[in-house]
Amino acid sequence: MKVYIRSLINQFIPIPCLLCGISTTFDCRICVSCQKNLPAFKSTCHSCGLPVPSLDVHRCGQCLAKPSPISRTVCGFSYQFPVDKLIVQFKYHQQLGIGETLSHLLAFKIKQLYQGDSLPEQLIPVPMFPKRLASRGFNQAEIISKQLSKYLNIPVNNQSCKRVIDTKPQEGLNARQRQKNLQNAFKRINHVPPHVAIVDDVITTGATISALVETLSATDVTRIDVWSLARTPAN
């Protein structure tokens, strides 16, 4: 029934592309032509998601020198125009449809990259502190997780960890300040399976992800992947 309704919407109600305005589909509000021009890294480090010279290189020099507990990081795009503007609209201006569209494209990329590899058993959205969640009205990582769950058939576990410290906003902090800001910020409260994926909107220095990985690594989790809409280029 849902597929039929979506088909009718696509047929009779024009859905303008978020970037160029031509008609596209209800499921993905960025047309195929504009999708081809979205900024993305061609090949990335499996641990941190930053660019590497070729697809044959699975770890960057920094991650080889200091191995990470993260098995695989997949970021849909590079955090540059117009992706950065779209995510700002999604995150700070309640444009949830934009987040759903970018999640749709991320799910497609994940399907491609995980051929021959096992998908996680659960998705864990990065938790927000209750006060900040109440102020914003939604957790963007949960919105992304729910969309990925729909396309990839992986359950979302938003009760596994909680944010126990109301940390300062990460924007404007350098890597060391971000890391210090997030010390002991998360606490595991429920069981999680051996293979999980942490989901967030944007990876900048990776401090938030690292703090949550540390929390999960203290349990019986044996594999942690990380999925995000975008990754900022290295400074």
C-alpha positions in Angstrom: 0.0 0.0 0.0 2.8 2.4 0.9 4.6 1.7 -2.4 1.4 2.3 -4.3 0.8 5.6 -2.5 4.3 6.8 -3.2 3.9 5.8 -6.8 0.8 7.9 -7.1 2.5 10.9 -5.5 5.5 10.6 -7.9 3.1 10.4 -10.8 0.7 13.2 -10.1 2.5 15.6 -7.7 5.7 17.2 -8.9 8.4 17.0 -6.3 11.1 19.6 -7.1 14.8 18.7 -6.7 16.3 20.4 -3.7 19.1 21.8 -5.8 17.9 22.6 -9.3 14.1 22.5 -9.0 13.3 20.0 -11.8 10.8 17.2 -11.0 12.2 14.2 -9.1 10.7 11.5 -6.8 9.2 11.6 -3.3 11.8 9.1 -2.0 14.8 11.1 -3.2 14.4 14.8 -3.6 17.7 15.3 -5.4 17.6 14.5 -9.1 20.0 12.0 -10.7 21.9 14.8 -12.5 22.5 16.8 -9.3 23.5 13.6 -7.4 26.4 13.2 -9.8 27.7 16.6 -8.8 27.5 16.2 -5.0 31.0 16.3 -3.3 32.3 12.9 -2.2 35.7 11.3 -1.6 36.6 8.7 -4.3 38.4 6.4 -1.9 38.6 6.6 1.9 40.3 5.1 4.9 38.1 2.3 6.4 38.9 3.6 9.9 38.5 7.4 9.8 36.8 8.0 6.5 39.4 10.5 5.3 40.6 10.3 1.6 43.3 7.8 0.7 45.2 7.6 -2.7 43.3 4.6 -4.1 40.7 1.9 -3.5 43.5 -0.5 -2.8 44.6 1.5 0.3 42.3 0.6 3.2 44.0 2.5 6.0 45.6 6.0 6.0 49.0 6.5 7.5 47.7 7.9 10.7 45.4 5.0 11.3 48.2 2.5 10.5 50.4 4.2 13.0 47.6 4.3 15.6 45.1 1.5 14.9 41.5 2.4 15.6 38.8 0.0 17.0 36.5 1.2 14.1 36.3 -1.5 11.5 34.6 0.5 8.7 33.6 4.1 8.3 31.2 5.1 5.5 30.4 8.7 4.9 27.9 9.6 2.1 29.6 12.9 1.1 32.3 15.4 1.7 31.0 18.2 3.9 31.3 20.9 1.3 28.8 23.0 -0.8 25.9 22.2 -1.3 25.9 19.2 1.2 27.0 21.5 4.1 24.1 23.9 3.4 21.6 21.0 3.1 22.7 19.5 6.4 22.4 22.9 8.1 18.8 23.2 6.8 18.1 19.7 8.1 19.8 20.1 11.5 19.0 23.6 12.5 15.9 24.5 10.5 13.7 21.4 10.9 13.9 20.4 7.3 13.6 16.7 8.1 12.8 15.8 4.4 16.4 16.8 3.5 17.8 14.5 6.2 15.6 11.7 4.8 16.8 12.3 1.2 20.5 12.3 2.2 19.9 9.2 4.3 18.4 7.5 1.2 21.6 8.3 -0.8 23.8 7.1 2.1 21.9 3.8 2.3 22.5 3.2 -1.4 26.2 3.8 -0.9 26.3 1.4 2.0 24.6 -1.3 0.0 27.3 -1.0 -2.7 30.2 -1.0 -0.3 29.0 -3.8 1.9 28.6 -6.4 -0.9 30.5 -9.4 0.5 30.6 -7.9 4.0 28.2 -8.4 6.9 25.9 -5.6 7.8 25.7 -4.5 11.5 23.0 -6.1 13.7 21.9 -2.8 15.1 22.2 1.0 14.4 23.1 3.2 17.4 22.4 6.9 16.8 24.7 9.3 18.7 22.6 10.3 21.7 21.8 13.9 22.6 21.6 15.3 26.1 17.9 15.5 27.1 17.9 19.3 27.5 19.4 19.8 24.1 17.0 17.3 22.6 14.0 19.1 24.1 15.3 22.4 22.7 15.8 21.1 19.1 12.8 18.8 19.1 14.5 15.9 17.4 17.8 14.0 17.3 19.2 14.2 13.8 21.2 11.0 14.2 17.9 9.2 15.1 16.2 10.5 12.0 19.1 9.2 9.8 19.1 5.9 11.7 15.4 5.4 11.1 15.8 6.0 7.4 18.7 3.7 7.1 16.8 1.1 9.1 14.0 1.3 6.6 16.2 0.9 3.5 18.6 -1.7 5.0 16.3 -3.6 7.4 18.5 -3.1 10.4 16.9 -2.3 13.8 17.7 1.0 15.6 18.8 0.8 19.2 18.4 4.3 20.7 18.4 2.9 24.3 21.9 1.4 24.4 23.7 4.5 25.4 22.8 7.9 26.8 24.6 11.2 27.0 25.2 11.9 30.7 27.0 15.3 30.4 25.6 18.4 28.7 28.8 19.2 26.8 29.5 22.5 25.2 28.7 22.7 21.4 31.6 21.2 19.4 31.5 24.0 16.8 34.5 26.3 17.1 36.6 23.9 19.2 39.9 22.4 18.0 40.5 18.6 18.0 42.1 18.5 21.5 39.3 20.7 22.9 36.6 18.5 21.4 38.2 15.4 22.8 38.4 16.9 26.3 34.9 18.3 26.0 33.5 14.7 25.5 35.4 12.9 28.3 32.9 10.6 30.1 30.1 12.2 28.1 28.4 8.8 27.3 27.3 5.9 29.4 26.1 2.4 28.2 22.8 1.5 29.7 21.6 -1.6 27.8 22.9 -4.6 26.0 24.2 -4.3 22.4 25.0 -7.1 20.0 28.6 -7.9 18.8 28.4 -5.9 15.5 26.9 -2.4 15.6 27.1 0.8 13.6 27.2 4.2 15.2 25.2 6.8 13.1 25.8 10.6 13.1 25.2 13.5 10.7 28.7 14.8 10.3 32.1 13.6 11.3 34.6 16.5 11.9 37.5 15.5 14.1 35.9 12.2 15.1 36.0 13.2 18.8 32.3 12.4 19.3 32.5 9.1 17.6 35.7 8.2 19.5 34.0 8.9 22.8 31.1 6.7 22.0 33.3 3.9 20.6 35.2 3.9 23.8 31.9 3.5 25.7 30.8 0.6 23.5 34.3 -1.0 23.4 34.0 -1.6 27.2 31.3 -4.2 26.5 31.3 -7.4 24.5 31.0 -5.6 21.2 33.5 -7.1 18.7 32.9 -4.9 15.7 32.0 -1.2 15.4 31.3 0.5 12.1 30.5 4.2 11.7 28.0 5.7 9.2 27.4 9.4 8.7 25.9 11.7 6.1 29.2 13.6 5.6 32.8 13.9 6.6 34.7 17.2 6.7 37.9 17.2 4.6 41.2 17.1 6.6 42.4 20.6 7.6 
